[in-house]
Amino acid sequence: MSLSSAKPDKIRELIRNEKLFGHTSGMAKGYVQANVVILPEKYAFDFLKFCFRNPKTCPLLDVAETGNASFPIYGKHADIRTDVSQYRVYRHGELVATPNNVRDLFTDEMVSFLIGCSFTFEHALLEAGLPVRHIEEQHNVPMYVTNIQTRPSGIFHGPLTVSMRPMLMQEAIKATEITARYKQVHGTPIHIGDPAAIGINDLDRPDFGEAVQIKENEVPVFWGCGVTPQSVALAAKPELVITHAPGHMFVTDVLESQMGD
């Protein structure tokens, strides 16, 4: 079975049964992939406002009802406790665990959020003949914490995280035009060119994911990244935040063409 053409429910079933691990880039062609944030209800409104104030890096797709493990639009039959291949658990600003499910941590007071992911628009880039280097090299996308600060909300504050894909400048222009249609999954790039201008000192040492080859005459192209809440969790230090592991996305039931319907 090709994971590129597999349906979302099949991918989630494999993940739930611990038969599929690793990052989800390139899977479920045509379907929206999402970042995950799960936290106690007492933090939910402030986090909702945080997403509203930072739509470029945290474009909100769907929110579950308190204590509910599925989503009204993007995953009616999903289980957010099990359907991500690896989670990250933060307590008081420290990463304490990276489990394959969070059944034991999920309570009736938890609220789950889905945030748009740039993996969604990668199929459109590939179909346009543009390079997506981490897919070519068969590993996770490189992600970097920048010196750009998010707009705070309540306790939530911290630096913006970006994902990077190298391209020739003319390809970057075309990629910008394509991703302008994908506002719900980060949209156009945050920055193109000199990484030092946004506080990135070494492209060979990403904060998350894996480095990619940058070929002659290529420039780094940076998009907002839904891993930002993990940087924020380190800065804000709430008592508990559960996220996906970088690159291990929640594969939704919604087609890219249905976004905004």
PyMOL commands that set and color helices and strands:
alter all, ss='L'
color gray80, all
select helices_A, chain A and resi 8-16+41-53+119-127+133-136+169-179+183-185+195-198+228-236+256-258
alter helices_A, ss='H'
color red, helices_A
select strands_A, chain A and resi 31-40+60-63+87-91+94-97+110-116+143-149+159-168+191-192+218-224+241-244+250-255
alter strands_A, ss='S'
color yellow, strands_A
deselect
rebuild
show_as cartoon
